[in-house]
Amino acid sequence: MSINSAFLDYFRQEFFLDNEIEFEAFTKSLLRPLKKTMRINTNKQPLDTFMSNKTAVGWKFGKTPNGHVFHVDREDTSIALGSNPEHLRGDFYIQELSASMSVWLMSEGQVHTEPFHILEMASSPGGKTTQIAEHYPNAFIFANEFNKERIVPLLENIERMGLTNIAVTNMNGVQFRDLPNRFDLVLLDAPCSWEGIGYKAAESLKYWNIKNVKTIARLQKKLLHAGLVALKPGGTLVYSTCTLNHIENEEVLASAKEEFGDQIEITFSKRFWPHTEIAGGFFVAKIEKKFTETVSEEVSKGYRPNTDISLLEDRSLGMVEDALERLGTNLPHNTQLYRYKNDILLTRFTSDINSLLKELYIIRFGMRIGRIEGNNFEPLPPLGVHFEHTKLLKYEIAKEELKEFLRWLSVPVTLEHAWLIQVYWNGAPLGFGNIQKGVLQSGLPKYMFWK
Ligand SMILES: C[S@@+](CC[C@H](N)C(=O)[O-])C[C@H]1O[C@@H](n2cnc3c(N)ncnc32)[C@H](O)[C@@H]1O
């Protein structure tokens, strides 16, 4: 696929006027496929444990500038990386190196234990949301996504990575301008014109036009304005795009500076060029909010906050706890149970959350681990993937059986009947299953289906 000549003219003019050789290197790099990179889910296991287990079966890891992200080469590639059982149960996330840099820079590569409230304004499919949860395991993260269709992959990825400290909201990010000074950290990984991802979406370079770039920049400015209002004084906002032009990057930052003046300081910015970084094209900047000049009047919100989520209490709590006791469920000590209609939601304990809950349009809060049906607690698939249940029969699945099990096909076993068992793969839970008439059947989440 070709690159649009208006795109080439813009970049030659803006960035490479004196350097034709570099311009050629840049244009050649734009459509070049990238080597696969993956981020290891440190909430599930330490980096070393994952890497030594996989090195033993022929995986080779190469270091990158992000200490949690590795190039990966495998001797046996008959199974796609994304279909590996370790991927399906959330041990790792396939994430492009440049895309991993906004959260890496936000956290300065550290794991922070503070109970921050963090907002990600534009989150689907969740690469950065789930990465934030690794660097801020005790924070509560509000992952917002405007596009209803893109909510599904976001929910799946959060569930796949086993996270309980995330609420997903479905709002226009611009609406956060009505919630001043609420969040300690904000990430705006903005919708953009995709100039940096020609390696997977060549059409963005074929159909590029400046009018489209300017239209997106108008939305980016509004989103950045809203994010800076919602950020607490003393907090940091990270702005990133997977695009390279000035209009969606420096010009968006300049408009915020013009508007907020001394209230903000842009402390860092970097453009990741695909020809020098050997990664996707990307731009990232850090903005510190020094103080708030005026707290804007709280205006009536253009959406209906969701007020039906409440802590699970009294009889229902007792019933769920008894059911979990019967399964021998080991839930982490720092979690608590909430209820939304009949759904039972496991969330990481966090203080000061209730007022925020009542202000946002939340469509998922924590992990959906079960449902109340009449007087019974019915466990749901994520409970089997992410937690051990010591009173359930444990079945370590063999390599030859794995394909059938992950395809929802019947696996013959020696046992006749078991209502609920926990299937293990390589010593760690893979999910629930049940046995009927000597046949093991899957109780895994649908997105774990092996394509
Ligand atoms: C670059 S993508 C986000 C990628 C994501 N942060 C990740 O790392 O996986 C930008 C997202 O912004 C969403 N979006 C577009 N307009 C929006 C708006 N007004 N408010 C919030 N999100 C919006 C798009 O649907 C898209 O999912």
The ligand as an ORCA input file, in Angstrom:
! r2SCAN-3c Opt
* xyz 0 1
  C      -5.530      5.637     20.984
  S      -7.004      4.844     21.406
  C      -6.716      4.364     23.057
  C      -5.781      3.197     23.222
  C      -5.700      2.719     24.669
  N      -5.324      3.817     25.545
  C      -4.737      1.570     24.842
  O      -3.594      1.793     25.232
  O      -5.117      0.388     24.618
  C      -8.110      6.161     21.610
  C      -9.493      5.777     22.093
  O     -10.241      6.973     22.306
  C     -11.601      6.678     22.081
  N     -12.324      7.982     21.947
  C     -12.613      8.685     20.829
  N     -13.251      9.826     21.140
  C     -13.363      9.863     22.494
  C     -13.933     10.779     23.412
  N     -14.517     11.898     23.012
  N     -13.869     10.482     24.730
  C     -13.284      9.339     25.164
  N     -12.730      8.431     24.331
  C     -12.767      8.692     23.012
  C     -11.564      5.826     20.833
  O     -12.754      5.081     20.697
  C     -10.321      4.958     21.117
  O     -10.709      3.748     21.723
*
